[in-house]
Amino acid sequence: MAAAAAAKAAAAAPDKKAKGGKTKLVQKSGTGIVRQWNILKKMVPEEEIPKFVDPLYWLNYFPPIGVDHMKKFGSGVDWRRSFITTAVNPYYDAFIRWQFNTLRAKGKVLYGKR
């Protein structure tokens, strides 16, 4: 009886999950090609986009916007203790390198595994 019910359910199931042939990216963009320039154009004035060639410009431009959004969201954060977590902050970068090397030496970091 259970086998008959399973066969009936399999016969009633559609062959394909997706009904449309377009991916979500194609539906949103129209072409499936999304350029970084077009993404930035939605977030910053177009005359500012060439400045983003410099990685440090990203670090100076976006964090204040993120802090502003978090404040508007109502996050209770002590912003006096915020800092950049890249090689721009050599003290923090040295700590992360030390931590990673220590964990790797103890066999806690494995490549190619989740």
N, CA, C and O atoms as CSV, one atom per row, in Angstrom:
chain,resi,resn,atom,element,x,y,z
A,1,MET,N,N,0.822,-1.180,0.000
A,1,MET,CA,C,0.000,0.000,0.000
A,1,MET,C,C,0.878,1.260,0.000
A,1,MET,O,O,0.585,2.219,-0.714
A,2,ALA,N,N,1.950,1.258,0.796
A,2,ALA,CA,C,2.853,2.397,0.837
A,2,ALA,C,C,3.574,2.559,-0.487
A,2,ALA,O,O,3.826,3.681,-0.925
A,3,ALA,N,N,3.910,1.437,-1.134
A,3,ALA,CA,C,4.590,1.494,-2.427
A,3,ALA,C,C,3.676,2.096,-3.485
A,3,ALA,O,O,4.135,2.849,-4.343
A,4,ALA,N,N,2.411,1.780,-3.433
A,4,ALA,CA,C,1.456,2.325,-4.400
A,4,ALA,C,C,1.293,3.830,-4.206
A,4,ALA,O,O,1.182,4.577,-5.178
A,5,ALA,N,N,1.280,4.274,-2.945
A,5,ALA,CA,C,1.155,5.702,-2.656
A,5,ALA,C,C,2.394,6.456,-3.126
A,5,ALA,O,O,2.288,7.566,-3.648
A,6,ALA,N,N,3.580,5.851,-2.939
A,6,ALA,CA,C,4.825,6.478,-3.375
A,6,ALA,C,C,4.872,6.579,-4.896
A,6,ALA,O,O,5.318,7.592,-5.434
A,7,ALA,N,N,4.415,5.538,-5.596
A,7,ALA,CA,C,4.391,5.552,-7.053
A,7,ALA,C,C,3.419,6.609,-7.570
A,7,ALA,O,O,3.692,7.287,-8.561
A,8,LYS,N,N,2.282,6.742,-6.889
A,8,LYS,CA,C,1.293,7.734,-7.296
A,8,LYS,C,C,1.835,9.151,-7.094
A,8,LYS,O,O,1.618,10.022,-7.936
A,9,ALA,N,N,2.544,9.387,-5.977
A,9,ALA,CA,C,3.132,10.693,-5.694
A,9,ALA,C,C,4.221,11.022,-6.706
A,9,ALA,O,O,4.330,12.165,-7.151
A,10,ALA,N,N,5.033,10.024,-7.073
A,10,ALA,CA,C,6.096,10.247,-8.057
A,10,ALA,C,C,5.509,10.578,-9.417
A,10,ALA,O,O,6.063,11.408,-10.139
A,11,ALA,N,N,4.418,9.957,-9.777
A,11,ALA,CA,C,3.779,10.215,-11.065
A,11,ALA,C,C,3.155,11.601,-11.104
A,11,ALA,O,O,3.115,12.240,-12.156
A,12,ALA,N,N,2.673,12.063,-9.968
A,12,ALA,CA,C,2.016,13.373,-9.901
A,12,ALA,C,C,3.030,14.513,-9.819
A,12,ALA,O,O,2.675,15.658,-10.100
A,13,ALA,N,N,4.288,14.235,-9.440
A,13,ALA,CA,C,5.311,15.269,-9.281
A,13,ALA,C,C,5.731,15.797,-10.650
A,13,ALA,O,O,5.855,15.029,-11.604
A,14,PRO,N,N,5.948,17.100,-10.744
A,14,PRO,CA,C,6.390,17.658,-12.027
A,14,PRO,C,C,7.832,17.222,-12.333
A,14,PRO,O,O,8.601,16.885,-11.433
A,15,ASP,N,N,8.171,17.239,-13.628
A,15,ASP,CA,C,9.506,16.820,-14.037
A,15,ASP,C,C,10.577,17.817,-13.614
A,15,ASP,O,O,11.666,17.424,-13.196
A,16,LYS,N,N,10.268,19.107,-13.723
A,16,LYS,CA,C,11.247,20.136,-13.386
A,16,LYS,C,C,10.737,20.955,-12.207
A,16,LYS,O,O,9.538,21.202,-12.074
A,17,LYS,N,N,11.674,21.373,-11.351
A,17,LYS,CA,C,11.285,22.231,-10.232
A,17,LYS,C,C,10.965,23.637,-10.727
A,17,LYS,O,O,9.917,24.199,-10.409
A,18,ALA,N,N,11.894,24.199,-11.517
A,18,ALA,CA,C,11.727,25.567,-11.982
A,18,ALA,C,C,10.741,25.609,-13.141
A,18,ALA,O,O,10.793,24.779,-14.048
A,19,LYS,N,N,9.865,26.562,-13.100
A,19,LYS,CA,C,8.872,26.688,-14.166
A,19,LYS,C,C,9.375,27.588,-15.287
A,19,LYS,O,O,9.024,27.394,-16.451
A,20,GLY,N,N,10.195,28.567,-14.935
A,20,GLY,CA,C,10.709,29.489,-15.950
A,20,GLY,C,C,12.104,29.078,-16.381
A,20,GLY,O,O,12.791,28.342,-15.673
A,21,GLY,N,N,12.514,29.552,-17.534
A,21,GLY,CA,C,13.828,29.206,-18.045
A,21,GLY,C,C,14.905,30.200,-17.633
A,21,GLY,O,O,16.092,29.952,-17.843
A,22,LYS,N,N,14.503,31.316,-17.052
A,22,LYS,CA,C,15.479,32.344,-16.699
A,22,LYS,C,C,15.928,32.199,-15.257
A,22,LYS,O,O,15.143,31.857,-14.373
A,23,THR,N,N,17.206,32.466,-15.040
A,23,THR,CA,C,17.715,32.479,-13.673
A,23,THR,C,C,17.319,33.794,-13.018
A,23,THR,O,O,16.865,34.721,-13.689
A,24,LYS,N,N,17.494,33.865,-11.716
A,24,LYS,CA,C,17.151,35.077,-10.985
A,24,LYS,C,C,18.000,36.254,-11.454
A,24,LYS,O,O,17.512,37.380,-11.548
A,25,LEU,N,N,19.284,35.987,-11.749
A,25,LEU,CA,C,20.171,37.047,-12.220
A,25,LEU,C,C,19.715,37.603,-13.562
A,25,LEU,O,O,19.718,38.818,-13.761
A,26,VAL,N,N,19.325,36.731,-14.482
A,26,VAL,CA,C,18.859,37.171,-15.793
A,26,VAL,C,C,17.558,37.950,-15.641
A,26,VAL,O,O,17.362,38.956,-16.322
A,27,GLN,N,N,16.682,37.508,-14.776
A,27,GLN,CA,C,15.417,38.209,-14.573
A,27,GLN,C,C,15.647,39.611,-14.031
A,27,GLN,O,O,14.949,40.549,-14.419
A,28,LYS,N,N,16.627,39.764,-13.130
A,28,LYS,CA,C,16.866,41.074,-12.519
A,28,LYS,C,C,17.655,42.007,-13.430
A,28,LYS,O,O,17.365,43.201,-13.504
A,29,SER,N,N,18.649,41.463,-14.120
A,29,SER,CA,C,19.525,42.322,-14.910
A,29,SER,C,C,19.107,42.418,-16.367
A,29,SER,O,O,19.428,43.397,-17.040
A,30,GLY,N,N,18.401,41.424,-16.858
A,30,GLY,CA,C,17.995,41.404,-18.251
A,30,GLY,C,C,18.983,40.679,-19.147
A,30,GLY,O,O,18.607,40.183,-20.210
A,31,THR,N,N,20.256,40.610,-18.728
A,31,THR,CA,C,21.274,39.976,-19.573
A,31,THR,C,C,22.020,38.864,-18.857
A,31,THR,O,O,22.574,37.976,-19.506
A,32,GLY,N,N,22.042,38.895,-17.558
A,32,GLY,CA,C,22.839,37.920,-16.811
A,32,GLY,C,C,24.246,38.415,-16.573
A,32,GLY,O,O,25.021,37.767,-15.870
A,33,ILE,N,N,24.594,39.567,-17.154
A,33,ILE,CA,C,25.924,40.156,-16.964
A,33,ILE,C,C,25.751,41.360,-16.049
A,33,ILE,O,O,25.036,42.303,-16.389
A,34,VAL,N,N,26.396,41.332,-14.903
A,34,VAL,CA,C,26.331,42.435,-13.961
A,34,VAL,C,C,27.742,42.966,-13.778
A,34,VAL,O,O,28.632,42.240,-13.334
A,35,ARG,N,N,27.942,44.196,-14.110
A,35,ARG,CA,C,29.248,44.818,-14.002
A,35,ARG,C,C,29.343,45.579,-12.687
A,35,ARG,O,O,28.354,46.125,-12.198
A,36,GLN,N,N,30.548,45.608,-12.121
A,36,GLN,CA,C,30.751,46.291,-10.850
A,36,GLN,C,C,30.398,47.773,-10.967
A,36,GLN,O,O,29.881,48.367,-10.021
A,37,TRP,N,N,30.673,48.357,-12.107
A,37,TRP,CA,C,30.348,49.769,-12.327
A,37,TRP,C,C,28.847,49.995,-12.133
A,37,TRP,O,O,28.436,50.958,-11.487
A,38,ASN,N,N,28.040,49.107,-12.694
A,38,ASN,CA,C,26.583,49.259,-12.580
A,38,ASN,C,C,26.102,49.069,-11.147
A,38,ASN,O,O,25.148,49.718,-10.718
A,39,ILE,N,N,26.755,48.187,-10.413
A,39,ILE,CA,C,26.389,47.992,-9.009
A,39,ILE,C,C,26.729,49.247,-8.210
A,39,ILE,O,O,25.913,49.733,-7.427
A,40,LEU,N,N,27.948,49.772,-8.413
A,40,LEU,CA,C,28.356,50.979,-7.689
A,40,LEU,C,C,27.497,52.178,-8.069
A,40,LEU,O,O,27.234,53.043,-7.234
A,41,LYS,N,N,27.059,52.235,-9.324
A,41,LYS,CA,C,26.246,53.360,-9.788
A,41,LYS,C,C,24.954,53.473,-8.987
A,41,LYS,O,O,24.395,54.562,-8.860
A,42,LYS,N,N,24.480,52.355,-8.448
A,42,LYS,CA,C,23.263,52.373,-7.633
A,42,LYS,C,C,23.531,52.844,-6.202
A,42,LYS,O,O,22.604,53.195,-5.472
A,43,MET,N,N,24.824,52.848,-5.804
A,43,MET,CA,C,25.156,53.171,-4.402
A,43,MET,C,C,25.875,54.497,-4.225
A,43,MET,O,O,25.741,55.129,-3.177
A,44,VAL,N,N,26.639,54.936,-5.228
A,44,VAL,CA,C,27.448,56.147,-5.087
A,44,VAL,C,C,27.258,57.022,-6.321
A,44,VAL,O,O,26.827,56.533,-7.365
A,45,PRO,N,N,27.576,58.306,-6.210
A,45,PRO,CA,C,27.508,59.168,-7.401
A,45,PRO,C,C,28.480,58.663,-8.474
A,45,PRO,O,O,29.578,58.207,-8.155
A,46,GLU,N,N,28.083,58.746,-9.719
A,46,GLU,CA,C,28.874,58.173,-10.815
A,46,GLU,C,C,30.251,58.805,-10.938
A,46,GLU,O,O,31.200,58.131,-11.339
A,47,GLU,N,N,30.383,60.086,-10.601
A,47,GLU,CA,C,31.696,60.739,-10.711
A,47,GLU,C,C,32.683,60.220,-9.653
A,47,GLU,O,O,33.889,60.425,-9.791
A,48,GLU,N,N,32.194,59.559,-8.615
A,48,GLU,CA,C,33.063,58.992,-7.569
A,48,GLU,C,C,33.581,57.601,-7.923
A,48,GLU,O,O,34.567,57.154,-7.338
A,49,ILE,N,N,32.951,56.914,-8.852
A,49,ILE,CA,C,33.285,55.514,-9.140
A,49,ILE,C,C,34.745,55.315,-9.535
A,49,ILE,O,O,35.354,54.358,-9.057
A,50,PRO,N,N,35.344,56.154,-10.372
A,50,PRO,CA,C,36.761,55.919,-10.719
A,50,PRO,C,C,37.703,55.926,-9.519
A,50,PRO,O,O,38.773,55.321,-9.576
A,51,LYS,N,N,37.329,56.590,-8.450
A,51,LYS,CA,C,38.177,56.636,-7.255
A,51,LYS,C,C,38.265,55.280,-6.561
A,51,LYS,O,O,39.179,55.051,-5.768
A,52,PHE,N,N,37.329,54.384,-6.848
A,52,PHE,CA,C,37.308,53.073,-6.200
A,52,PHE,C,C,38.380,52.130,-6.740
A,52,PHE,O,O,38.471,50.983,-6.304
A,53,VAL,N,N,39.185,52.600,-7.677
A,53,VAL,CA,C,40.342,51.826,-8.133
A,53,VAL,C,C,41.305,51.643,-6.960
A,53,VAL,O,O,41.975,50.616,-6.854
A,54,ASP,N,N,41.370,52.634,-6.092
A,54,ASP,CA,C,42.230,52.585,-4.906
A,54,ASP,C,C,41.515,51.809,-3.793
A,54,ASP,O,O,40.443,52.222,-3.351
A,55,PRO,N,N,42.096,50.687,-3.332
A,55,PRO,CA,C,41.435,49.907,-2.270
A,55,PRO,C,C,41.226,50.692,-0.978
A,55,PRO,O,O,40.268,50.443,-0.246
A,56,LEU,N,N,42.115,51.635,-0.699
A,56,LEU,CA,C,41.957,52.430,0.521
A,56,LEU,C,C,40.735,53.336,0.440
A,56,LEU,O,O,40.145,53.682,1.464
A,57,TYR,N,N,40.354,53.719,-0.776
A,57,TYR,CA,C,39.157,54.547,-0.926
A,57,TYR,C,C,37.921,53.796,-0.454
A,57,TYR,O,O,37.027,54.383,0.155
A,58,TRP,N,N,37.871,52.491,-0.735
A,58,TRP,CA,C,36.763,51.659,-0.246
A,58,TRP,C,C,36.705,51.718,1.278
A,58,TRP,O,O,35.633,51.856,1.866
A,59,LEU,N,N,37.882,51.611,1.911
A,59,LEU,CA,C,37.934,51.587,3.378
A,59,LEU,C,C,37.522,52.916,3.993
A,59,LEU,O,O,37.014,52.950,5.114
A,60,ASN,N,N,37.733,53.995,3.279
A,60,ASN,CA,C,37.344,55.297,3.803
A,60,ASN,C,C,35.906,55.666,3.450
A,60,ASN,O,O,35.279,56.457,4.155
A,61,TYR,N,N,35.381,55.103,2.368
A,61,TYR,CA,C,34.049,55.491,1.897
A,61,TYR,C,C,32.923,54.718,2.583
A,61,TYR,O,O,31.969,55.321,3.075
A,62,PHE,N,N,33.028,53.401,2.618
A,62,PHE,CA,C,31.885,52.591,3.038
A,62,PHE,C,C,31.715,52.394,4.554
A,62,PHE,O,O,30.570,52.337,5.003
A,63,PRO,N,N,32.771,52.286,5.367
A,63,PRO,CA,C,32.526,52.081,6.802
A,63,PRO,C,C,31.652,53.142,7.474
A,63,PRO,O,O,30.786,52.776,8.269
A,64,PRO,N,N,31.832,54.445,7.194
A,64,PRO,CA,C,30.921,55.407,7.828
A,64,PRO,C,C,29.457,55.203,7.417
A,64,PRO,O,O,28.549,55.439,8.214
A,65,ILE,N,N,29.233,54.769,6.182
A,65,ILE,CA,C,27.869,54.500,5.730
A,65,ILE,C,C,27.303,53.308,6.491
A,65,ILE,O,O,26.142,53.318,6.902
A,66,GLY,N,N,28.132,52.279,6.676
A,66,GLY,CA,C,27.695,51.110,7.433
A,66,GLY,C,C,27.375,51.450,8.874
A,66,GLY,O,O,26.390,50.958,9.424
A,67,VAL,N,N,28.196,52.284,9.492
A,67,VAL,CA,C,27.944,52.714,10.873
A,67,VAL,C,C,26.634,53.489,10.947
A,67,VAL,O,O,25.833,53.289,11.860
A,68,ASP,N,N,26.425,54.375,9.976
A,68,ASP,CA,C,25.180,55.150,9.950
A,68,ASP,C,C,23.963,54.231,9.821
A,68,ASP,O,O,22.953,54.430,10.496
A,69,HIS,N,N,24.066,53.228,8.953
A,69,HIS,CA,C,22.944,52.290,8.787
A,69,HIS,C,C,22.690,51.503,10.069
A,69,HIS,O,O,21.541,51.286,10.452
A,70,MET,N,N,23.764,51.076,10.728
A,70,MET,CA,C,23.606,50.321,11.974
A,70,MET,C,C,22.962,51.185,13.058
A,70,MET,O,O,22.130,50.700,13.824
A,71,LYS,N,N,23.344,52.464,13.125
A,71,LYS,CA,C,22.732,53.369,14.103
A,71,LYS,C,C,21.249,53.562,13.814
A,71,LYS,O,O,20.425,53.561,14.729
A,72,LYS,N,N,20.909,53.730,12.516
A,72,LYS,CA,C,19.499,53.898,12.142
A,72,LYS,C,C,18.702,52.633,12.435
A,72,LYS,O,O,17.513,52.692,12.748
A,73,PHE,N,N,19.371,51.493,12.331
A,73,PHE,CA,C,18.735,50.216,12.620
A,73,PHE,C,C,18.469,50.062,14.114
A,73,PHE,O,O,17.608,49.282,14.521
A,74,GLY,N,N,19.221,50.820,14.937
A,74,GLY,CA,C,19.027,50.781,16.384
A,74,GLY,C,C,20.002,49.880,17.107
A,74,GLY,O,O,19.753,49.476,18.243
A,75,SER,N,N,21.114,49.560,16.460
A,75,SER,CA,C,22.106,48.688,17.097
A,75,SER,C,C,22.771,49.413,18.260
A,75,SER,O,O,23.146,50.581,18.153
A,76,GLY,N,N,22.908,48.700,19.368
A,76,GLY,CA,C,23.594,49.244,20.527
A,76,GLY,C,C,25.061,48.830,20.494
A,76,GLY,O,O,25.443,47.819,21.084
A,77,VAL,N,N,25.880,49.619,19.801
A,77,VAL,CA,C,27.286,49.281,19.600
A,77,VAL,C,C,28.148,50.392,20.168
A,77,VAL,O,O,27.844,51.574,20.006
A,78,ASP,N,N,29.225,50.004,20.834
A,78,ASP,CA,C,30.205,50.975,21.314
A,78,ASP,C,C,31.152,51.273,20.156
A,78,ASP,O,O,32.139,50.562,19.963
A,79,TRP,N,N,30.860,52.319,19.387
A,79,TRP,CA,C,31.620,52.618,18.171
A,79,TRP,C,C,33.022,53.119,18.472
A,79,TRP,O,O,33.841,53.213,17.558
A,80,ARG,N,N,33.328,53.449,19.734
A,80,ARG,CA,C,34.695,53.854,20.079
A,80,ARG,C,C,35.663,52.702,19.910
A,80,ARG,O,O,36.864,52.926,19.755
A,81,ARG,N,N,35.171,51.481,19.935
A,81,ARG,CA,C,36.026,50.307,19.863
A,81,ARG,C,C,36.074,49.683,18.464
A,81,ARG,O,O,36.545,48.556,18.315
A,82,SER,N,N,35.604,50.384,17.454
A,82,SER,CA,C,35.625,49.831,16.094
A,82,SER,C,C,36.986,50.102,15.456
A,82,SER,O,O,37.645,51.094,15.766
A,83,PHE,N,N,37.390,49.210,14.566
A,83,PHE,CA,C,38.665,49.378,13.869
A,83,PHE,C,C,38.645,48.600,12.568
A,83,PHE,O,O,37.814,47.715,12.367
A,84,ILE,N,N,39.566,48.941,11.697
A,84,ILE,CA,C,39.684,48.291,10.393
A,84,ILE,C,C,40.409,46.962,10.572
A,84,ILE,O,O,41.428,46.893,11.259
A,85,THR,N,N,39.884,45.912,9.956
A,85,THR,CA,C,40.439,44.569,10.142
A,85,THR,C,C,41.186,44.089,8.900
A,85,THR,O,O,41.039,42.940,8.485
A,86,THR,N,N,41.977,44.966,8.317
A,86,THR,CA,C,42.772,44.599,7.146
A,86,THR,C,C,44.235,44.928,7.431
A,86,THR,O,O,44.592,45.324,8.540
A,87,ALA,N,N,45.066,44.757,6.418
A,87,ALA,CA,C,46.491,45.064,6.553
A,87,ALA,C,C,46.731,46.556,6.778
A,87,ALA,O,O,47.850,46.950,7.108
A,88,VAL,N,N,45.709,47.393,6.608
A,88,VAL,CA,C,45.846,48.819,6.889
A,88,VAL,C,C,46.097,49.037,8.377
A,88,VAL,O,O,46.722,50.023,8.765
A,89,ASN,N,N,45.615,48.127,9.203
A,89,ASN,CA,C,45.832,48.174,10.651
A,89,ASN,C,C,46.890,47.118,10.979
A,89,ASN,O,O,46.540,45.965,11.232
A,90,PRO,N,N,48.187,47.490,10.982
A,90,PRO,CA,C,49.251,46.494,11.124
A,90,PRO,C,C,49.195,45.712,12.441
A,90,PRO,O,O,49.561,44.537,12.469
A,91,TYR,N,N,48.746,46.339,13.525
A,91,TYR,CA,C,48.691,45.641,14.805
A,91,TYR,C,C,47.686,44.488,14.732
A,91,TYR,O,O,47.991,43.367,15.137
A,92,TYR,N,N,46.492,44.768,14.215
A,92,TYR,CA,C,45.466,43.737,14.104
A,92,TYR,C,C,45.886,42.682,13.088
A,92,TYR,O,O,45.690,41.489,13.316
A,93,ASP,N,N,46.460,43.113,11.971
A,93,ASP,CA,C,46.897,42.179,10.936
A,93,ASP,C,C,47.950,41.218,11.488
A,93,ASP,O,O,47.913,40.024,11.191
A,94,ALA,N,N,48.889,41.730,12.291
A,94,ALA,CA,C,49.914,40.869,12.895
A,94,ALA,C,C,49.274,39.850,13.838
A,94,ALA,O,O,49.697,38.695,13.886
A,95,PHE,N,N,48.258,40.274,14.584
A,95,PHE,CA,C,47.568,39.348,15.486
A,95,PHE,C,C,46.883,38.232,14.714
A,95,PHE,O,O,46.983,37.065,15.093
A,96,ILE,N,N,46.186,38.576,13.633
A,96,ILE,CA,C,45.481,37.569,12.833
A,96,ILE,C,C,46.471,36.592,12.211
A,96,ILE,O,O,46.220,35.387,12.187
A,97,ARG,N,N,47.591,37.099,11.708
A,97,ARG,CA,C,48.607,36.207,11.142
A,97,ARG,C,C,49.147,35.255,12.210
A,97,ARG,O,O,49.312,34.061,11.958
A,98,TRP,N,N,49.420,35.786,13.398
A,98,TRP,CA,C,49.915,34.944,14.490
A,98,TRP,C,C,48.870,33.887,14.842
A,98,TRP,O,O,49.202,32.713,15.006
A,99,GLN,N,N,47.609,34.302,14.959
A,99,GLN,CA,C,46.540,33.377,15.322
A,99,GLN,C,C,46.386,32.278,14.269
A,99,GLN,O,O,46.260,31.104,14.617
A,100,PHE,N,N,46.396,32.641,13.011
A,100,PHE,CA,C,46.256,31.660,11.945
A,100,PHE,C,C,47.420,30.680,11.953
A,100,PHE,O,O,47.215,29.471,11.852
A,101,ASN,N,N,48.644,31.196,12.072
A,101,ASN,CA,C,49.812,30.308,12.079
A,101,ASN,C,C,49.810,29.381,13.287
A,101,ASN,O,O,50.216,28.224,13.174
A,102,THR,N,N,49.364,29.865,14.433
A,102,THR,CA,C,49.280,29.037,15.635
A,102,THR,C,C,48.253,27.924,15.448
A,102,THR,O,O,48.520,26.767,15.775
A,103,LEU,N,N,47.083,28.271,14.924
A,103,LEU,CA,C,46.050,27.257,14.690
A,103,LEU,C,C,46.484,26.250,13.629
A,103,LEU,O,O,46.172,25.064,13.737
A,104,ARG,N,N,47.194,26.707,12.614
A,104,ARG,CA,C,47.670,25.796,11.575
A,104,ARG,C,C,48.721,24.841,12.142
A,104,ARG,O,O,48.734,23.660,11.794
A,105,ALA,N,N,49.599,25.341,13.011
A,105,ALA,CA,C,50.624,24.494,13.631
A,105,ALA,C,C,49.999,23.421,14.521
A,105,ALA,O,O,50.554,22.332,14.662
A,106,LYS,N,N,48.861,23.720,15.113
A,106,LYS,CA,C,48.167,22.755,15.989
A,106,LYS,C,C,47.247,21.819,15.189
A,106,LYS,O,O,46.591,20.951,15.764
A,107,GLY,N,N,47.203,22.000,13.866
A,107,GLY,CA,C,46.372,21.144,13.032
A,107,GLY,C,C,44.893,21.493,13.081
A,107,GLY,O,O,44.051,20.661,12.743
A,108,LYS,N,N,44.568,22.707,13.495
A,108,LYS,CA,C,43.173,23.110,13.599
A,108,LYS,C,C,42.653,23.749,12.305
A,108,LYS,O,O,41.445,23.908,12.130
A,109,VAL,N,N,43.570,24.114,11.401
A,109,VAL,CA,C,43.187,24.695,10.126
A,109,VAL,C,C,43.548,23.692,9.045
A,109,VAL,O,O,44.714,23.336,8.870
A,110,LEU,N,N,42.526,23.240,8.320
A,110,LEU,CA,C,42.743,22.266,7.270
A,110,LEU,C,C,42.307,22.850,5.943
A,110,LEU,O,O,41.245,23.467,5.861
A,111,TYR,N,N,43.089,22.673,4.923
A,111,TYR,CA,C,42.764,23.183,3.603
A,111,TYR,C,C,41.868,22.198,2.865
A,111,TYR,O,O,42.057,20.985,2.956
A,112,GLY,N,N,40.908,22.719,2.147
A,112,GLY,CA,C,40.068,21.889,1.293
A,112,GLY,C,C,38.998,21.109,2.021
A,112,GLY,O,O,38.379,20.227,1.425
A,113,LYS,N,N,38.757,21.397,3.281
A,113,LYS,CA,C,37.711,20.688,4.022
A,113,LYS,C,C,36.814,21.717,4.687
A,113,LYS,O,O,37.235,22.823,5.027
A,114,ARG,N,N,35.565,21.313,4.860
A,114,ARG,CA,C,34.622,22.202,5.560
A,114,ARG,C,C,34.398,21.677,6.944
A,114,ARG,O,O,33.639,22.268,7.712
